[in-house]
C-alpha cells in the first residue's frame, strides 16, 4: 500500500497554542492581531457553530473562542513543539523534539533538519499533515522571517511532486466526508493511542498557558509520532 521505504520517511507532529493566553491579553500584547481576530470572528463561529453560546456577552465569547480555536489558525497561533522520528536501517527509532516558549528556537533548527531531509529525498509523514502541520509550519516560518524549506509544498508544487504521506488522507480513501481522527484509526487498527493521557489536543492551549506544562506537552507530541510509525508499519505489512 505504501511503497516508500520506511527508512526514507520523516515522521512529524506539531503542537500549537494561541499566540496569547486569551483575547484580552492579545489586545494588550498585539493589538493588530486582536483586530484581525475580531474581523474574522464570524468565520470562527461559522466554522465552529457549537462555540456560539447564547446569552454569553461578546467579550467573554471572544475569550472563549480564542482559547479554543486560535491554535488552529497560523495567523493567531504559535508552535510550541515539533517532534520528529526516523526509523533506522536496523529498525531502531531515533526521535528528536524541538520545544520552546520562543518559537524561533523551534523553527530555526527545524528548518535546518527539513532542508537536510529534502536533499536526502525523504518524505514527510503525519496525520492531517497536508491540511494542518505543513501550512502551519510554512506560515509560521514566513511570519518569523524564515524561508520555508523546499520539502514543504508551496503554491506552485504539483500534486505528484508533494513528498508527504498523510495518514488521514490515506484512511479517508478519497471520501472527504468520512471521519478519520488518529485516535479512531488507532482504535480500529489495534494500536495503542496517544490520546489517553492527561494531555490531549483539546487542552494543550490551557495546559501550556495556565499550567506551564511544556514538558508534558512535548511527551504527548512524541507519543503521536510513535503512533504514526506504528500505523505506517501496519499499512506496509498488509497481506497482498
Secondary structure by P-SEA (a helix, b strand, c coil): cccccccccccbbbbbccccccaaaaaaccaaaaaaaaaaaaaaaaaccccccccccaaaaaaaaaacccccccccbbbcbbbbbbbccccbbbbbbbbcccaaaaaaaaaaaaaaaaaabbbbbbccccccaaaaaaaaaaaaccccccccccccccccccccccaaaaaacccccccccaaaaaaaacccccccccccccccccccccccaaaaaaaaaaaaaaaaaaaaaaaaaccc
